[in-house]
Amino acid sequence: MTSTNVLKTLADTTCDSVKGYKQCAEKANDPAIKQALQRRGQQREQTLSMLNAEIARQGGEPVTDGTISGGAHRIWTTITSAFENNDEAVAERVEEGEDYIAGKFQEALDNADLDPQSRQVVQQCAAEIQQGERFGDMLEQQHG
């Protein structure tokens, strides 16, 4: 897999994450959780911008839509939230999503196909992803 393909896969997943944070912020009841989710979503948008800048540098098209499976995950979140305490459901979905995206970034870093500049971008993005994973764990502990 080429560096551009790896970056596009990460950007797709990151785009899904941005959308997921927006949806979870809308579903949350607690104003503090809403605000924290919005902040994480903005940080995740910056990560997506970094990935898209590297994709563009390589001559590729920036990712703006996400994946089909991400859309399915957002639909599932909507359905489960209708039947659960919203803050608890939001915490569970954020934690699941963060574990998933962290795995994708680790896979990419384990991938020998990344050129040095792309690897550096992925490492920078992975730092924000790790913060998000800690946030998801904390949210799950408090509200799960």
Backbone as a printed PyTorch tensor [residue, N CA C, xyz], in Angstrom:
tensor([[[  0.8630,  -1.1820,   0.0000],
         [  0.0000,   0.0000,   0.0000],
         [  0.9050,   1.2400,   0.0000]],

        [[  0.6010,   2.2030,  -0.8260],
         [  1.4240,   3.4110,  -0.9090],
         [  1.1310,   4.3550,   0.2580]],

        [[  2.0310,   5.3090,   0.4490],
         [  1.8210,   6.3110,   1.5000],
         [  0.4940,   7.0320,   1.3020]],

        [[  0.1750,   7.3790,   0.0570],
         [ -1.0690,   8.1040,  -0.2100],
         [ -2.2760,   7.2610,   0.1910]],

        [[ -2.2540,   5.9740,  -0.1070],
         [ -3.3740,   5.1010,   0.2620],
         [ -3.5150,   4.9940,   1.7760]],

        [[ -2.3980,   4.8560,   2.4710],
         [ -2.4290,   4.7920,   3.9330],
         [ -3.0150,   6.0850,   4.4850]],

        [[ -2.5520,   7.2150,   3.9650],
         [ -3.0410,   8.5190,   4.4330],
         [ -4.5330,   8.6830,   4.1580]],

        [[ -4.9790,   8.2400,   2.9900],
         [ -6.4050,   8.3500,   2.6600],
         [ -7.2560,   7.4990,   3.6010]],

        [[ -6.7850,   6.3040,   3.9220],
         [ -7.5080,   5.4470,   4.8660],
         [ -7.6130,   6.1340,   6.2210]],

        [[ -6.5100,   6.7090,   6.6840],
         [ -6.5220,   7.4240,   7.9640],
         [ -7.4210,   8.6540,   7.9030]],

        [[ -7.3850,   9.3670,   6.7830],
         [ -8.2220,  10.5630,   6.6380],
         [ -9.7030,  10.1880,   6.6080]],

        [[-10.0510,   9.0820,   5.9420],
         [-11.4430,   8.6050,   5.9380],
         [-11.9160,   8.3390,   7.3620]],

        [[-11.1030,   7.6070,   8.1140],
         [-11.4560,   7.2600,   9.4890],
         [-11.5310,   8.5130,  10.3610]],

        [[-10.6150,   9.4490,  10.1400],
         [-10.6000,  10.7030,  10.9080],
         [-11.8190,  11.5430,  10.5720]],

        [[-12.2150,  11.5590,   9.3080],
         [-13.4230,  12.2840,   8.8970],
         [-14.6490,  11.6900,   9.5900]],

        [[-14.7240,  10.3640,   9.6400],
         [-15.8100,   9.6960,  10.3710],
         [-15.8100,  10.1200,  11.8340]],

        [[-14.6170,  10.2210,  12.4070],
         [-14.4790,  10.5950,  13.8100],
         [-14.9860,  12.0180,  14.0500]],

        [[-14.6430,  12.9410,  13.1510],
         [-15.1200,  14.3310,  13.2600],
         [-16.6480,  14.3460,  13.2640]],

        [[-17.2320,  13.6150,  12.3260],
         [-18.7020,  13.5480,  12.2430],
         [-19.2930,  12.8920,  13.4920]],

        [[-18.6230,  11.8490,  13.9850],
         [-19.0840,  11.1680,  15.1860],
         [-19.0630,  12.0830,  16.3990]],

        [[-18.0070,  12.8810,  16.5290],
         [-17.9390,  13.8290,  17.6460],
         [-19.0650,  14.8520,  17.5660]],

        [[-19.3400,  15.3360,  16.3540],
         [-20.4370,  16.3090,  16.1960],
         [-21.7640,  15.6940,  16.6120]],

        [[-22.0040,  14.4660,  16.1780],
         [-23.2640,  13.8090,  16.5090],
         [-23.3550,  13.5390,  18.0070]],

        [[-22.2730,  13.0790,  18.6020],
         [-22.2830,  12.8010,  20.0390],
         [-22.4900,  14.0840,  20.8430]],

        [[-21.8930,  15.1850,  20.3960],
         [-22.0870,  16.4610,  21.0870],
         [-23.5580,  16.8750,  21.0360]],

        [[-24.2130,  16.6000,  19.9120],
         [-25.6480,  16.9190,  19.7880],
         [-26.4850,  16.0450,  20.7270]],

        [[-26.0610,  14.7850,  20.9380],
         [-26.8380,  13.8360,  21.7370],
         [-26.6200,  13.9930,  23.2400]],

        [[-25.4840,  14.5300,  23.6310],
         [-25.1520,  14.6190,  25.0570],
         [-26.1190,  15.5520,  25.7800]],

        [[-26.4600,  15.1910,  27.0120],
         [-27.3340,  16.0180,  27.8410],
         [-26.5490,  17.0280,  28.6760]],

        [[-25.4550,  16.5870,  29.2380],
         [-24.6480,  17.3990,  30.1440],
         [-23.8920,  18.4750,  29.3510]],

        [[-24.0900,  19.7670,  29.6870],
         [-23.4070,  20.8460,  28.9580],
         [-21.8840,  20.7250,  28.9770]],

        [[-21.3110,  20.2320,  30.0670],
         [-19.8550,  20.0770,  30.1430],
         [-19.3730,  18.9990,  29.1660]],

        [[-20.1500,  17.9120,  29.0520],
         [-19.8000,  16.8550,  28.0940],
         [-19.9300,  17.3970,  26.6710]],

        [[-21.0180,  18.1110,  26.4000],
         [-21.2030,  18.7200,  25.0730],
         [-19.9890,  19.5530,  24.6820]],

        [[-19.5720,  20.4220,  25.6090],
         [-18.4490,  21.3220,  25.3320],
         [-17.1530,  20.5300,  25.1150]],

        [[-16.9100,  19.5290,  25.9370],
         [-15.7010,  18.7130,  25.7980],
         [-15.7020,  17.9680,  24.4610]],

        [[-16.8620,  17.4610,  24.0570],
         [-16.9730,  16.7590,  22.7740],
         [-16.7420,  17.7130,  21.6070]],

        [[-17.2680,  18.9140,  21.7060],
         [-17.0570,  19.9080,  20.6510],
         [-15.5720,  20.2530,  20.5240]],

        [[-14.8970,  20.4130,  21.6730],
         [-13.4560,  20.7150,  21.6660],
         [-12.6640,  19.5760,  21.0250]],

        [[-12.9780,  18.3380,  21.4070],
         [-12.2770,  17.1870,  20.8220],
         [-12.5440,  17.1230,  19.3190]],

        [[-13.7890,  17.4080,  18.9280],
         [-14.1300,  17.4060,  17.5030],
         [-13.3160,  18.4330,  16.7200]],

        [[-13.1050,  19.6050,  17.3110],
         [-12.2970,  20.6420,  16.6530],
         [-10.8370,  20.1930,  16.5350]],

        [[-10.3300,  19.5620,  17.5810],
         [ -8.9610,  19.0500,  17.5140],
         [ -8.8490,  17.9610,  16.4560]],

        [[ -9.8690,  17.1310,  16.3430],
         [ -9.8700,  16.0600,  15.3460],
         [ -9.9350,  16.6600,  13.9400]],

        [[-10.6620,  17.7760,  13.7690],
         [-10.6900,  18.4620,  12.4720],
         [ -9.2930,  18.9380,  12.0830]],

        [[ -8.5130,  19.4020,  13.0530],
         [ -7.1390,  19.8330,  12.7710],
         [ -6.2910,  18.6400,  12.3210]],

        [[ -6.5270,  17.4960,  12.9260],
         [ -5.8170,  16.2790,  12.5210],
         [ -6.1820,  15.9220,  11.0840]],

        [[ -7.4600,  16.0070,  10.7540],
         [ -7.9010,  15.7410,   9.3820],
         [ -7.2370,  16.7210,   8.4140]],

        [[ -7.1460,  17.9710,   8.7940],
         [ -6.4840,  18.9750,   7.9340],
         [ -5.0220,  18.6270,   7.6920]],

        [[ -4.3330,  18.1590,   8.7240],
         [ -2.9270,  17.7660,   8.5650],
         [ -2.7970,  16.5980,   7.5900]],

        [[ -3.6700,  15.6120,   7.7380],
         [ -3.6350,  14.4620,   6.8330],
         [ -3.9450,  14.8940,   5.4010]],

        [[ -4.9560,  15.7400,   5.2430],
         [ -5.3310,  16.1960,   3.9040],
         [ -4.2350,  17.0420,   3.2620]],

        [[ -3.5100,  17.8190,   4.0480],
         [ -2.4010,  18.6140,   3.5050],
         [ -1.3100,  17.6830,   2.9570]],

        [[ -1.0470,  16.6010,   3.6680],
         [ -0.0360,  15.6450,   3.2050],
         [ -0.5350,  14.8930,   1.9660]],

        [[ -1.8120,  14.5490,   1.9280],
         [ -2.3880,  13.9030,   0.7380],
         [ -2.2640,  14.8410,  -0.4600]],

        [[ -2.5870,  16.1080,  -0.2680],
         [ -2.4940,  17.0950,  -1.3530],
         [ -1.0390,  17.2710,  -1.8020]],

        [[ -0.1170,  17.2830,  -0.8460],
         [  1.3130,  17.4120,  -1.1810],
         [  1.7350,  16.2820,  -2.1180]],

        [[  1.1380,  15.1200,  -1.9330],
         [  1.4740,  13.9680,  -2.7640],
         [  0.6590,  13.9290,  -4.0540]],

        [[ -0.1830,  14.9430,  -4.2690],
         [ -0.9630,  15.0150,  -5.4990],
         [ -2.3200,  14.3580,  -5.4200]],

        [[ -2.7420,  13.9440,  -4.2350],
         [ -4.0400,  13.2880,  -4.0710],
         [ -5.1470,  14.2720,  -3.7500]],

        [[ -6.3700,  13.7710,  -3.7740],
         [ -7.5520,  14.5670,  -3.4490],
         [ -7.8370,  14.4880,  -1.9550]],

        [[ -8.0220,  15.6320,  -1.2940],
         [ -8.3460,  15.6200,   0.1390],
         [ -9.6530,  14.8600,   0.4150]],

        [[ -9.7340,  14.2770,   1.5820],
         [-10.8960,  13.5080,   2.0140],
         [-11.8670,  14.4510,   2.7210]],

        [[-13.1200,  14.4340,   2.2890],
         [-14.1230,  15.3040,   2.9130],
         [-15.3760,  14.5450,   3.3340]],

        [[-15.4640,  13.2420,   2.9920],
         [-16.7200,  12.5190,   3.1670],
         [-16.7220,  11.4030,   4.1900]],

        [[-15.6060,  10.7770,   4.4490],
         [-15.5890,   9.6320,   5.3610],
         [-15.9360,   8.3500,   4.6330]],

        [[-16.2620,   7.3280,   5.4120],
         [-16.5100,   6.0020,   4.8480],
         [-17.9620,   5.5950,   5.0350]],

        [[-18.3530,   4.5740,   4.3180],
         [-19.6990,   4.0180,   4.4680],
         [-19.8500,   3.3950,   5.8490]],

        [[-18.8270,   2.6670,   6.3090],
         [-18.9320,   2.0300,   7.6290],
         [-19.0360,   3.0700,   8.7290]],

        [[-18.3940,   4.2170,   8.5490],
         [-18.5290,   5.3020,   9.5190],
         [-19.9580,   5.8130,   9.5640]],

        [[-20.5810,   5.9140,   8.3970],
         [-21.9810,   6.3240,   8.3450],
         [-22.8680,   5.3320,   9.0640]],

        [[-22.5780,   4.0530,   8.8840],
         [-23.3440,   3.0180,   9.5740],
         [-23.1440,   3.1270,  11.0810]],

        [[-21.9260,   3.4360,  11.4990],
         [-21.6520,   3.5860,  12.9340],
         [-22.4550,   4.7600,  13.5090]],

        [[-22.5320,   5.8710,  12.7550],
         [-23.3050,   7.0340,  13.2280],
         [-24.7900,   6.6950,  13.3180]],

        [[-25.3010,   5.9230,  12.3750],
         [-26.7100,   5.5100,  12.4160],
         [-26.9480,   4.6400,  13.6500]],

        [[-26.0440,   3.7040,  13.9120],
         [-26.1590,   2.8320,  15.0690],
         [-26.1540,   3.6590,  16.3510]],

        [[-25.3010,   4.6790,  16.3990],
         [-25.2520,   5.5620,  17.5630],
         [-26.6010,   6.2360,  17.7670]],

        [[-27.2190,   6.6980,  16.7030],
         [-28.5220,   7.3510,  16.7940],
         [-29.5690,   6.3850,  17.3390]],

        [[-29.5670,   5.1600,  16.8340],
         [-30.5490,   4.1730,  17.2640],
         [-30.3470,   3.8190,  18.7310]],

        [[-29.1050,   3.5380,  19.1360],
         [-28.8770,   3.1530,  20.5220],
         [-29.1460,   4.3110,  21.4640]],

        [[-28.8850,   5.5250,  21.0420],
         [-29.1210,   6.6730,  21.9150],
         [-30.6020,   6.8790,  22.1860]],

        [[-31.4330,   6.4380,  21.2840],
         [-32.8750,   6.5890,  21.4800],
         [-33.3700,   5.7280,  22.6440]],

        [[-32.6050,   4.6760,  22.9880],
         [-33.0490,   3.7370,  24.0130],
         [-32.2130,   3.7810,  25.2930]],

        [[-31.2130,   4.6290,  25.3420],
         [-30.3280,   4.6680,  26.5010],
         [-30.2250,   6.0940,  27.0260]],

        [[-29.6870,   6.2100,  28.2320],
         [-29.3050,   7.5170,  28.7460],
         [-28.3020,   8.0990,  27.7590]],

        [[-28.5550,   9.2890,  27.2300],
         [-27.7090,   9.8290,  26.1760],
         [-26.2530,   9.9940,  26.5850]],

        [[-25.9840,  10.4940,  27.7970],
         [-24.5940,  10.6880,  28.2060],
         [-23.8530,   9.3500,  28.3020]],

        [[-24.5360,   8.3320,  28.7980],
         [-23.9200,   7.0070,  28.8920],
         [-23.6570,   6.4450,  27.4960]],

        [[-24.6330,   6.5450,  26.6010],
         [-24.4810,   6.0410,  25.2340],
         [-23.3760,   6.7960,  24.5010]],

        [[-23.3440,   8.1110,  24.6870],
         [-22.3150,   8.9290,  24.0520],
         [-20.9380,   8.4810,  24.5390]],

        [[-20.7850,   8.3020,  25.8460],
         [-19.4950,   7.8930,  26.4110],
         [-19.0470,   6.5570,  25.8210]],

        [[-19.9700,   5.6130,  25.7110],
         [-19.6390,   4.3000,  25.1540],
         [-19.2150,   4.4010,  23.6960]],

        [[-19.9570,   5.1820,  22.9070],
         [-19.6320,   5.3010,  21.4840],
         [-18.3090,   6.0270,  21.2730]],

        [[-18.0380,   7.0680,  22.0600],
         [-16.7760,   7.7920,  21.9200],
         [-15.6210,   6.8590,  22.2560]],

        [[-15.7480,   6.1110,  23.3310],
         [-14.6820,   5.2110,  23.7480],
         [-14.4260,   4.1430,  22.6730]],

        [[-15.4900,   3.5770,  22.1170],
         [-15.3430,   2.5800,  21.0470],
         [-14.6730,   3.1920,  19.8200]],

        [[-15.1350,   4.3830,  19.4410],
         [-14.5810,   5.0570,  18.2690],
         [-13.1130,   5.4020,  18.4390]],

        [[-12.7430,   5.8530,  19.6380],
         [-11.3430,   6.2030,  19.8970],
         [-10.4440,   4.9790,  19.8680]],

        [[-10.9100,   3.8720,  20.4200],
         [-10.1210,   2.6370,  20.3520],
         [ -9.9160,   2.2200,  18.9000]],

        [[-10.9680,   2.3400,  18.1000],
         [-10.9020,   1.9510,  16.6890],
         [ -9.8920,   2.8110,  15.9220]],

        [[-10.0030,   4.1370,  16.0670],
         [ -9.1170,   5.0200,  15.3040],
         [ -7.6740,   4.8960,  15.7820]],

        [[ -7.4660,   4.6800,  17.0820],
         [ -6.1080,   4.4950,  17.6000],
         [ -5.4700,   3.2620,  16.9660]],

        [[ -6.2560,   2.2070,  16.8060],
         [ -5.7600,   0.9960,  16.1480],
         [ -5.3620,   1.2480,  14.7060]],

        [[ -6.1530,   2.0420,  14.0020],
         [ -5.8500,   2.3740,  12.6020],
         [ -4.5320,   3.1390,  12.4960]],

        [[ -4.3180,   4.0930,  13.4100],
         [ -3.0830,   4.8720,  13.3720],
         [ -1.8810,   4.0000,  13.7440]],

        [[ -2.0530,   3.1000,  14.7000],
         [ -0.9550,   2.2050,  15.0620],
         [ -0.6030,   1.2980,  13.8950]],

        [[ -1.6210,   0.7770,  13.2040],
         [ -1.3950,  -0.0440,  12.0030],
         [ -0.5740,   0.7250,  10.9800]],

        [[ -0.9290,   2.0010,  10.7760],
         [ -0.2260,   2.8240,   9.7900],
         [  1.2320,   3.0280,  10.1930]],

        [[  1.4630,   3.2470,  11.4850],
         [  2.8390,   3.4560,  11.9440],
         [  3.6570,   2.1660,  11.8630]],

        [[  2.9950,   1.0320,  11.9760],
         [  3.6730,  -0.2560,  11.8360],
         [  3.9380,  -0.5910,  10.3690]],

        [[  3.3340,   0.1620,   9.4550],
         [  3.4210,  -0.0720,   8.0180],
         [  4.7490,   0.4790,   7.4860]],

        [[  5.5280,  -0.3770,   6.8880],
         [  6.8330,   0.0440,   6.3620],
         [  6.7170,   0.8490,   5.0710]],

        [[  5.5180,   0.9490,   4.4840],
         [  5.3430,   1.6220,   3.1990],
         [  5.2750,   3.1450,   3.2900]],

        [[  5.2400,   3.7000,   4.4890],
         [  5.1520,   5.1540,   4.6180],
         [  6.4980,   5.7990,   4.3060]],

        [[  6.4780,   6.8220,   3.4410],
         [  7.7050,   7.5680,   3.2020],
         [  8.0040,   8.4150,   4.4520]],

        [[  9.2320,   8.8880,   4.6150],
         [  9.6040,   9.5830,   5.8580],
         [  8.7260,  10.8010,   6.1990]],

        [[  8.3640,  11.6170,   5.2150],
         [  7.5420,  12.7910,   5.5170],
         [  6.1320,  12.3770,   5.9290]],

        [[  5.5730,  11.3910,   5.2580],
         [  4.2410,  10.9050,   5.6160],
         [  4.2660,  10.2850,   7.0130]],

        [[  5.3090,   9.5430,   7.3240],
         [  5.4360,   8.9340,   8.6550],
         [  5.4540,  10.0150,   9.7320]],

        [[  6.1640,  11.1070,   9.4690],
         [  6.2300,  12.2000,  10.4350],
         [  4.8440,  12.8110,  10.6550]],

        [[  4.0820,  13.0130,   9.5860],
         [  2.7240,  13.5550,   9.6970],
         [  1.8390,  12.5940,  10.4900]],

        [[  1.9230,  11.3070,  10.1730],
         [  1.1080,  10.3140,  10.8760],
         [  1.4770,  10.2870,  12.3600]],

        [[  2.7640,  10.3990,  12.6810],
         [  3.1830,  10.4220,  14.0900],
         [  2.6090,  11.6400,  14.8110]],

        [[  2.6260,  12.8040,  14.1510],
         [  2.0530,  14.0170,  14.7550],
         [  0.5560,  13.8340,  14.9850]],

        [[ -0.1200,  13.2790,  14.0020],
         [ -1.5620,  13.0450,  14.1280],
         [ -1.8560,  12.0010,  15.2030]],

        [[ -1.0080,  10.9950,  15.2970],
         [ -1.2110,   9.9320,  16.2810],
         [ -1.1640,  10.4800,  17.7050]],

        [[ -0.4030,  11.5390,  17.9290],
         [ -0.3460,  12.1460,  19.2650],
         [ -1.7200,  12.6900,  19.6560]],

        [[ -2.4130,  13.3440,  18.7280],
         [ -3.7630,  13.8510,  19.0100],
         [ -4.7320,  12.6880,  19.1800]],

        [[ -4.5610,  11.6510,  18.3840],
         [ -5.4230,  10.4740,  18.4790],
         [ -5.2640,   9.8340,  19.8670]],

        [[ -4.0390,   9.7760,  20.3740],
         [ -3.8030,   9.2110,  21.7070],
         [ -4.4840,  10.0540,  22.7830]],

        [[ -4.4740,  11.3810,  22.6060],
         [ -5.2020,  12.2540,  23.5450],
         [ -6.6930,  11.9240,  23.4990]],

        [[ -7.2120,  11.7310,  22.2960],
         [ -8.6180,  11.3750,  22.1350],
         [ -8.9420,  10.0430,  22.7750]],

        [[ -8.0250,   9.1000,  22.6610],
         [ -8.2510,   7.7890,  23.2780],
         [ -8.3070,   7.9260,  24.8070]],

        [[ -7.4210,   8.7290,  25.3830],
         [ -7.4570,   8.9640,  26.8360],
         [ -8.7520,   9.6680,  27.2300]],

        [[ -9.1960,  10.6260,  26.4000],
         [-10.4610,  11.3280,  26.6460],
         [-11.6200,  10.3270,  26.6320]],

        [[-11.6480,   9.4410,  25.6360],
         [-12.7080,   8.4330,  25.5370],
         [-12.7300,   7.5160,  26.7450]],

        [[-11.5450,   7.1000,  27.2010],
         [-11.4630,   6.2440,  28.3910],
         [-11.9960,   6.9780,  29.6220]],

        [[-11.6050,   8.2460,  29.7700],
         [-12.0450,   9.0430,  30.9130],
         [-13.5690,   9.2290,  30.8890]],

        [[-14.1040,   9.5370,  29.7150],
         [-15.5410,   9.7390,  29.5580],
         [-16.2980,   8.4540,  29.9110]],

        [[-15.7810,   7.3290,  29.4420],
         [-16.4060,   6.0370,  29.7140],
         [-16.3800,   5.7270,  31.2100]],

        [[-15.2800,   6.0350,  31.8850],
         [-15.1880,   5.7950,  33.3210],
         [-16.1810,   6.6520,  34.0960]],

        [[-16.3620,   7.8930,  33.6540],
         [-17.2450,   8.8140,  34.3620],
         [-18.7210,   8.5580,  34.0900]],

        [[-19.0390,   8.1260,  32.8520],
         [-20.4590,   8.0660,  32.4530],
         [-20.8970,   6.7080,  31.9340]],

        [[-19.9760,   5.7690,  31.8150],
         [-20.3100,   4.4770,  31.2120],
         [-20.9410,   3.5180,  32.1830]]])
